[in-house]
Amino acid sequence: MRKIKSPTTIWFVIGFIAVLLAAPNGTIIKSVMSDLGPELFNVLRFGIIVLVTLPFVLGAWKRFTRKNLRYALLMGVCMAASVISYVMAVDRSQASYVAIIELLMPIIFIFYSMILMKEKISRRAAAGITLAALGAFIVIVVPIAFANQPEAFVIDPLATVMVLVNCLTFPLGIIFSRKAHEAGLPLMTTFGVSSLVVFFACLVMALMWANWSDISGVIQSPQVTMIVLYSALITSLLVRVMNVAVYQRVGSAAQGGFAYSESILAIIIPIFILGEQLSIEIVIGMALILSGLFVIESHHNWKHRRHLHGHGVTHR
């Protein structure tokens, strides 16, 4: 009998690669905020994405339909709301506070997938995402709950609203990207159209509030230039395309687990850079997240093996 290897594990590996590429993004962005400011930073990175994806948009012009164009534009509206609200939330509050509320995002993502994509979440997949959520909760919330300086943790009502907007709109953007792709539009073309929407939204914000003289910092500093390029081409384009591709193959529960992994690694990376020791919360939390992903991945491989056996094909 013919031997076939399951492609599921390959997509989980790709998901982890996307996590590793995206995790440093928050750390490196903070290093240039004093040079550029959030408004100019967003204009520059999405301007770069528009330039890179424009050939894909023009090349796929005949593949546009009213349906897939609508999904691509809706993705752009959602991503614009997500980008702008996230920047405002971080600017007005602590990153830890934003991280706590963003623990809701993978759960919201799964809920959207069940409603909009008619995706069925098995009990095993639900158990896996619950383990991952518990791990992320331990890492982010426990240290704050037992902190000796609770007064440093300030709740800002506007920041709370903004981060909730981010939690509600970013998953919708990913889902609309998948819908546009399934309606016949290539992923790079979809991201090109949506990035145009995000760029113009960020440009309006920058025209109202940005200090445009700060843009000289990009020209004078190769380090700032490289950070803008990395955030644009790697994090905001390549990683997000990988996110959608993985989501199409392994579902929202696995993608939610990867989102939690990205949050934890974003916390761990500065620790390694500063030479600090890993806390017990991070070790336990990461173990739970990896366990949750293993449960989800093994569930997908089990379904694939059962499908192959049902068609008389061996799987090893």
C-alpha positions in Angstrom: 0.0 0.0 0.0 1.1 3.6 -0.6 2.6 5.4 2.3 1.5 9.0 2.9 2.8 11.4 5.5 0.3 13.7 7.1 0.8 17.3 6.1 -0.7 18.5 9.4 2.6 18.4 11.3 4.2 20.5 8.6 1.6 23.3 9.0 2.2 23.2 12.8 5.9 23.7 12.1 5.1 26.6 9.8 2.8 28.0 12.6 5.7 27.9 15.1 8.1 29.6 12.5 5.5 32.4 12.2 5.5 32.7 16.1 9.3 32.9 16.2 9.3 35.6 13.5 6.6 37.7 15.1 7.6 37.4 18.8 10.4 40.1 18.7 8.1 42.6 17.0 6.9 44.3 20.2 10.4 44.6 21.6 11.9 46.2 18.5 9.0 48.5 17.9 9.4 50.0 21.4 13.0 50.8 20.5 11.9 53.2 17.7 8.8 54.9 19.2 10.9 57.7 20.6 12.4 58.3 17.1 9.2 58.1 15.0 6.0 57.9 17.1 3.2 55.4 16.4 1.5 57.4 13.7 4.5 57.8 11.4 5.7 54.2 12.1 2.4 52.8 10.9 2.4 55.0 7.8 5.9 53.9 6.9 5.4 50.2 7.5 2.1 49.9 5.6 3.4 52.2 2.9 6.2 49.7 2.3 3.7 46.8 2.3 1.6 48.6 -0.3 4.6 49.1 -2.6 5.7 45.4 -2.2 2.2 44.0 -2.8 1.2 46.4 -5.6 2.5 44.1 -8.4 0.4 41.2 -7.0 -2.7 43.4 -7.0 -2.1 44.6 -10.6 -1.2 41.1 -11.7 -4.4 39.6 -10.3 -6.7 42.3 -11.6 -8.7 39.9 -13.8 -9.3 37.6 -10.8 -11.2 40.3 -8.8 -14.9 39.7 -8.3 -17.4 41.7 -6.4 -17.4 39.0 -3.7 -13.6 38.6 -3.1 -13.0 42.4 -3.4 -15.6 43.0 -0.7 -13.9 40.6 1.6 -10.5 42.1 1.0 -11.8 45.6 1.7 -13.5 44.4 4.8 -10.2 42.9 5.9 -8.6 46.3 5.4 -11.2 48.1 7.5 -10.8 45.5 10.3 -7.0 45.7 10.2 -7.0 49.5 10.2 -9.2 49.5 13.3 -7.0 46.9 14.9 -3.7 48.7 14.1 -4.9 52.1 15.3 -6.7 50.9 18.4 -3.7 48.8 19.5 -1.3 51.7 19.2 -3.6 54.0 21.2 -4.1 51.4 23.9 -0.3 50.8 24.4 0.3 54.6 24.3 -2.3 55.2 27.1 -1.6 52.2 29.3 0.9 49.6 30.3 1.8 46.8 27.9 1.0 44.2 30.6 -2.6 45.6 30.9 -3.0 45.4 27.2 -1.6 41.8 27.2 -4.1 40.7 29.8 -7.1 41.9 27.8 -5.7 40.4 24.6 -6.0 37.0 26.2 -9.6 37.2 25.0 -8.5 37.4 21.3 -7.9 33.7 20.5 -11.3 32.8 22.2 -13.0 35.5 20.1 -11.2 34.2 17.0 -12.6 30.7 17.6 -16.1 32.1 18.2 -16.0 34.0 15.0 -14.8 30.9 13.1 -17.7 28.9 14.5 -20.2 31.5 13.4 -18.7 32.9 10.1 -16.9 29.8 8.8 -19.2 27.1 10.3 -16.1 25.5 11.9 -16.8 22.8 14.4 -14.5 22.7 17.4 -14.0 19.2 18.9 -13.8 18.6 22.6 -10.2 17.7 22.3 -9.4 20.9 20.4 -11.3 22.8 23.0 -9.3 21.2 25.7 -6.1 22.1 23.9 -7.0 25.8 23.6 -8.1 25.8 27.2 -4.7 24.6 28.3 -3.0 27.2 26.2 -5.2 30.0 27.6 -4.5 28.8 31.1 -0.8 28.9 30.4 -1.0 32.5 29.0 -3.1 33.6 32.0 -0.5 32.2 34.5 2.4 34.0 32.7 0.7 37.4 32.4 -1.8 37.7 35.2 -0.1 35.9 38.2 3.0 38.2 38.4 0.7 41.3 38.4 -1.7 39.8 41.0 1.2 39.3 43.4 3.2 42.4 42.6 4.4 44.5 45.4 3.5 47.7 43.6 -0.1 47.4 42.5 -0.4 51.2 42.2 1.8 50.9 39.0 -1.1 49.0 37.4 -3.5 51.6 36.3 -6.7 50.9 34.4 -7.5 53.5 31.7 -11.1 53.4 30.4 -10.2 54.6 26.9 -7.2 52.2 26.7 -9.6 49.4 27.7 -12.1 50.3 25.0 -9.2 50.5 22.4 -7.7 47.1 23.2 -11.2 45.5 23.2 -11.7 47.0 19.7 -8.4 45.4 18.7 -9.5 42.0 20.1 -12.7 42.2 18.2 -11.4 43.5 14.8 -8.0 41.6 14.3 -9.6 38.1 14.2 -12.2 39.4 11.8 -9.4 40.6 9.5 -7.8 37.2 9.4 -11.2 35.5 8.7 -12.1 38.0 5.9 -8.6 37.3 4.4 -9.4 33.6 4.3 -12.8 34.3 2.8 -11.3 36.4 0.1 -8.7 33.7 -0.7 -11.4 31.0 -0.8 -13.4 33.3 -3.2 -10.5 33.2 -5.7 -8.2 36.0 -4.6 -4.5 35.1 -3.9 -3.3 35.9 -0.4 -0.7 38.4 -1.4 -3.3 40.3 -3.5 -5.7 40.2 -0.5 -3.1 41.7 1.8 -2.2 44.3 -0.9 -5.8 45.5 -1.1 -6.3 45.5 2.7 -2.9 47.3 3.2 -4.1 50.1 1.0 -7.1 50.7 3.3 -4.8 50.5 6.4 -2.3 52.9 4.8 -4.8 55.6 4.1 -6.4 55.3 7.5 -3.0 55.6 9.2 -2.1 58.5 6.9 -5.2 60.4 8.0 -4.2 59.8 11.6 -0.6 60.9 10.9 -1.7 64.1 9.1 -3.7 65.1 12.2 -1.2 64.2 15.0 2.2 63.1 13.8 5.4 65.2 13.8 6.6 64.7 10.3 10.0 66.1 11.0 10.7 62.8 12.9 10.8 61.0 9.5 14.4 62.2 9.1 15.3 59.7 11.8 14.6 56.9 9.4 17.0 58.4 6.8 19.8 59.1 9.3 19.6 55.8 11.2 20.1 52.5 9.4 18.9 50.7 12.6 15.5 52.5 12.5 15.2 51.7 8.8 15.9 48.0 9.4 13.3 47.8 12.2 10.7 49.5 10.0 11.5 47.1 7.2 11.4 44.0 9.5 8.0 45.1 11.1 6.6 45.7 7.6 7.8 42.9 5.5 8.3 40.1 8.1 5.7 40.7 10.9 2.9 42.6 9.1 3.1 40.8 5.8 4.9 37.5 5.8 3.8 36.3 9.2 0.2 37.3 8.6 0.1 35.5 5.3 1.5 32.4 7.2 -1.2 32.9 9.9 -4.0 32.8 7.3 -2.5 29.8 5.5 -2.0 27.8 8.8 -5.6 28.8 9.9 -7.0 27.4 6.6 -5.2 24.0 7.2 -5.4 23.4 11.0 -8.3 25.6 12.2 -8.9 28.4 14.7 -8.1 26.4 17.9 -4.5 25.7 16.7 -4.1 29.3 15.5 -5.3 30.5 18.9 -2.6 28.3 20.5 0.0 29.9 18.3 -1.3 33.4 19.3 -0.7 32.5 23.0 2.7 31.2 22.2 3.6 34.4 20.4 2.5 36.4 23.5 4.7 34.3 25.8 7.7 34.5 23.6 7.2 38.3 23.4 7.7 38.3 27.2 10.6 35.8 27.2 12.7 37.5 24.5 13.4 40.7 26.6 14.3 38.5 29.5 17.0 36.7 27.6 18.2 40.0 26.1 18.5 41.6 29.5 20.1 38.4 31.0 17.4 37.9 33.6 16.2 34.5 35.0 13.1 32.8 33.8 10.3 32.9 36.4 8.4 29.8 37.5 5.2 31.3 36.0 6.8 31.5 32.6 8.1 27.9 32.7 4.7 26.6 33.8 2.7 28.8 31.4 4.9 27.8 28.4 4.6 24.1 29.3 0.8 24.4 29.4 0.7 26.2 26.0 2.9 23.6 24.4 0.8 20.9 25.9 -2.3 22.5 24.5 -0.8 22.7 21.0 0.3 19.0 21.3 -3.3 18.0 22.1 -4.7 19.9 19.1 -2.0 18.7 16.8 -2.4 15.1 17.8 -6.1 15.4 17.3 -5.6 16.6 13.7 -3.2 13.8 13.0 -5.6 11.2 14.4 -8.4 12.5 12.2 -6.0 12.4 9.2 -4.9 8.8 10.0 -8.5 7.7 10.4 -9.4 9.3 7.0 -6.5 7.5 5.3 -7.3 4.1 6.8 -10.9 4.6 5.7 -9.6 4.8 2.1 -7.2 1.8 2.4 -4.0 3.9 2.8 -1.4 3.2 5.5 0.0 6.1 7.5 3.4 5.9 9.3 
